[in-house]
Amino acid sequence: MKKRLFFLLIFLIILISRGSSTTVLIQGQVINDSLNHPVSGQVVYIFSDSIFFTYNRVVYTDNFGFFMDTIQNIPDSGIAIPFWVETFDPCGNQWLDTMVYSVNSPIFVEFHLCIPQNVFTCQASFSYEIDSLSPNTIYFFDKSTINPAGPPISTWYWDFGDGTSSTMQNPVHAFNSFGSYQVCLTIAIQDSSGFICTDDTCENLTLEPYFNLGGLVFAGNYPINNPEPTGDTGVAYLYRVGGGDIFPVDTMSFHQYGYYWFANIPEGDYLVKVHLTAASSRYKEYAQTYFPAEGRWQDGESIHLADSGVFNADIHLQPVSDTSSGNGKIAGMTIYGDSYPVIDPYPYAEVKLFNQAQHLIAYTFSGAGGYFEFTNLPFGLYQLQVDATGMYTIPATAYLDEMLVFADSLRLPVFDRDITAIGDRVFSGEIQVVPNPFRESFTLRISAPKISRYTLHLYEPAGRLAYRRQLHPGMSDYQIEPSHLAPGFYLLVISDEFNQVIFTGKVIKI
């Protein structure tokens, strides 16, 4: 009986081998259940060890967790040939398998794993910088983070909001025109287990319209170096004006044709200052000047840029008048006005010297320590003005004669705020100071309705009270003897019994 069964089995095998064949498709997906993400690169084994057909193959899941195998030349005799599909679950430390049969092709198998891993999060972020020479060109920098530390970012996708994109990590993009754009960055990270982290972020980027600003710089009737070389080099400073403040924007030197030029300037109001370099042939002949021809920044005109550039913002340099020479000297320091009683030098400020007729006769710049000086001056009355763009100053007065040849201890304060001057009050009487300038004392003559008392104050230019005296009623002449005061300019303030200012004026001690 056993021999008959054996021969029958041999007969069936021969019969199957001589019949037709078929193809079986086995496919499936591996899912990480703990994260509900596909698992890429997972090993999947497919094999069969039946007496009718043997097969053994290893396949791997793709980036989306899918695997597939096409098995050919399977005997097609109507007998269901079994195949084992299995993979290893490291979380459970076990094999997961399932049996499928050839007669059910195509076959789909799904495995759900629990894979231990360090779960991480990702956050897209970026910064950008505008090219100062080409304001429509933007440098983008990826600032995305992974927390805790995980695998590196694998893809970047930038959408610039103008119909263009990039897959670089740190792209440089030139927009065709100014306007508002929404720039978005999308990042993706995938670890070895197949876990994928994606994130995106968007920022609204506004490119302002940019304009050009320029003009000729005249020294006398002609621009410097135009039409003939004059050996002069100019330095132009650009300041933005707004909200009561002045902000430095740009600086450029120029000499050819006497034309200064600032490019790619945003819309707004601007102030331009120009001076000649110390190496220029006419450096001492022309002082620092603001557009269009002003010696102080407060008097300069702002230039409004909107819709189009300005190419004719010409500046006429302030000339320095000739003066006779002498033996006098005026010197001192430019200081921060709020530093008193500590003397804190204010460096590199322009100091202008005017004669009694208010003609500019010389200028200089204070040094790193704030020191300045004017030499070879004839005797007479002088006024000094400090110009520091955006800062506020108080003019000072100096008097030179045979008794005071050198006035070399002046302090010229510079403030970062507007200094409100003491305004004149309506006063029905008359007040005189005799003499002015004075040496040791002066007479204050008051002709006014009788009140209980007056108070006299003398303030230094920096605002510090230097002298105070109460003036009792019943007199018309008061002898004032502030002999301890140093030579210089003082602000005279007289107030009434209600502390209301009725008079302000200037006195000079020599």
KASUL-V951272 format. One line per field, one symbol per residue. burial: I if it has 24 or more other ideal C-beta (glycine too) atoms within 12 Angstrom, else O. Layout:
BEGIN
burial = ???
END
This chain:
BEGIN
burial = OOOOOOOOOOOOOOOIOOOOOIOIOIIIIIIIOOIOIIIIIIIIIIIIOOOIIOIOOOIOIOIOIIIIIOIOOIIOOOOOIIIIIIIOIOOOOOOIOIOIOIOOOOIOIIIIIOIOIOOIOIOIIIOIOIOOOOIIOIOIOIOIOIOOOIOOIIIIIIIIIIOOOIOOOOIOIOIOOOOOIOIIIIIIIIIOIIIIIOIIIOIOIOIOOIIIIIIIIIIOOOIIIOOOOIOIIIIIIIIIIOOOOIOOIIOIOIIOOIIIIIOIIIIIIIIIIIIIOOOIOIIIIIIIIIIIIIIIIOOIIIIOIOOOIIOOIIIIIIIIOOOOOOOIIIIIIIIIIOOOOOOOIIOIIIIIIIIOOOOIIIIIIIOOOIIIIIOOIIIIIIIIIIIIIIIIIIIIIIIIOOOIOIIIOIIIIIIOOOOOOOOOOOOOOOIOIOOIIIOOIIOIOIOIOOOOOIIIIIIIIIIOOIIOIOIOOOOOOIOIOIOOIIIIIIIIIIIIOOOOIIIIIIIIII
END
